[in-house]
């Protein structure tokens, strides 16, 4: 089947148009069911501690949840704080985080190949939309 279901567990989020997430998922993970969940800082921190044994608020978490099923969790508050450092709009950075999470679900690890793929996907799916913005890579969560 495949597709993206979106759940917002925050009071507000500017994730932008839903269709773009489905298009990215179809390209990166064809046939997969992806759950995109927006969470607040407390929940993001608790999940990061539980899933990764890390004690900071992550901007994105992603994992395989079953056969051809995955979950991408984005903390919009953290993403909004970091967007300027990546020279992206808030919506553009949320799209970037979704792409980043999808590539991790696909099994990719941080590398020059992953960075290039992220840039290419962002350019493709942000073009002519609310997500359009320049992309630079001061990259990665260094914690």
C-alpha positions in Angstrom: 0.0 0.0 0.0 2.3 2.8 1.2 1.8 6.3 2.3 2.3 8.8 5.1 0.0 9.3 8.1 0.5 12.5 10.0 -0.2 13.0 13.7 0.4 16.3 15.5 0.9 16.0 19.2 1.9 19.6 19.6 -0.3 22.7 20.1 0.9 24.1 16.8 3.1 23.1 14.0 3.9 24.6 10.6 4.7 21.4 8.8 3.3 22.7 5.6 1.3 20.8 2.9 0.9 17.1 3.6 1.3 16.1 0.0 5.0 16.8 -0.1 5.7 14.3 2.7 3.8 11.6 0.7 5.8 12.4 -2.4 9.1 12.2 -0.6 8.1 8.9 1.0 7.0 7.4 -2.3 10.4 8.3 -3.9 12.6 7.3 -1.0 10.6 4.4 0.5 8.2 3.1 -2.2 5.5 0.9 -0.8 6.2 1.7 2.8 3.8 3.0 5.4 5.3 5.9 7.2 4.0 7.6 10.3 5.1 11.2 10.7 4.6 12.4 14.3 5.1 16.0 15.5 5.9 16.0 19.2 6.8 18.6 21.9 10.2 18.9 23.5 9.3 16.8 26.6 8.2 13.9 24.5 11.1 14.2 22.1 13.5 14.2 25.0 11.8 11.2 26.6 11.9 9.2 23.3 15.5 10.1 22.7 16.5 8.8 26.2 14.4 5.6 25.7 15.4 4.8 22.1 19.0 6.1 21.9 20.1 6.7 25.5 20.8 10.3 24.7 19.8 13.2 27.0 19.1 16.1 24.6 16.0 17.2 22.6 16.5 15.8 19.1 15.1 17.6 16.0 14.3 14.2 14.4 14.1 10.5 15.3 13.4 7.7 12.9 13.1 4.0 13.0 11.8 0.9 11.3 8.6 -0.2 13.0 7.8 -3.3 11.1 8.1 -4.8 7.6 7.8 -1.8 5.2 6.7 0.4 8.1 8.5 3.2 9.8 8.1 6.2 12.0 9.6 9.7 11.8 9.3 11.9 14.8 10.0 15.6 14.5 10.2 18.1 17.3 9.1 21.4 15.6 10.3 23.6 18.4 13.8 22.2 18.1 13.7 22.3 14.3 12.5 25.9 14.4 15.5 26.9 16.6 17.9 25.2 14.3 16.5 26.2 10.9 18.5 29.5 10.6 21.8 27.7 11.3 21.1 25.5 8.2 20.0 28.6 6.2 16.6 27.2 5.7 13.1 28.4 6.4 11.3 26.6 9.3 9.1 24.7 6.8 12.1 23.8 4.6 14.0 22.5 7.6 11.1 20.3 8.6 11.0 18.9 5.1 14.8 18.3 5.3 14.4 16.5 8.6 11.7 14.3 7.1 14.0 13.4 4.1 16.8 12.8 6.6 14.7 10.4 8.7 13.4 8.6 5.6 17.0 7.9 4.4 17.9 6.5 7.8 14.8 4.2 7.7 16.1 3.1 4.3 19.3 2.1 6.0 21.6 5.0 5.0 24.2 6.4 7.5 25.7 9.8 7.6 28.0 10.3 4.7 28.8 12.5 1.7 26.5 10.3 -0.4 23.6 10.9 2.1 24.3 14.6 2.2 24.1 14.8 -1.7 20.9 12.8 -1.8 19.3 15.0 0.9 20.3 18.1 -1.1 18.9 16.6 -4.4 15.6 15.5 -2.8 15.2 18.8 -1.0 15.8 20.7 -4.3 13.3 18.5 -6.1 10.5 18.6 -3.5 10.9 22.1 -2.3 11.0 23.6 -5.7 8.1 26.0 -6.3 6.5 25.3 -2.9 6.4 26.7 0.6 9.6 24.7 1.2 11.8 26.5 -1.3 15.0 27.9 0.1 18.7 27.6 -0.2 20.4 24.5 1.2 23.8 24.4 2.9 25.2 21.8 5.1 26.8 23.1 8.3 25.5 19.7 9.2 24.7 17.2 11.8 23.8 17.2 15.4 27.3 17.2 17.0 26.1 16.1 20.4 
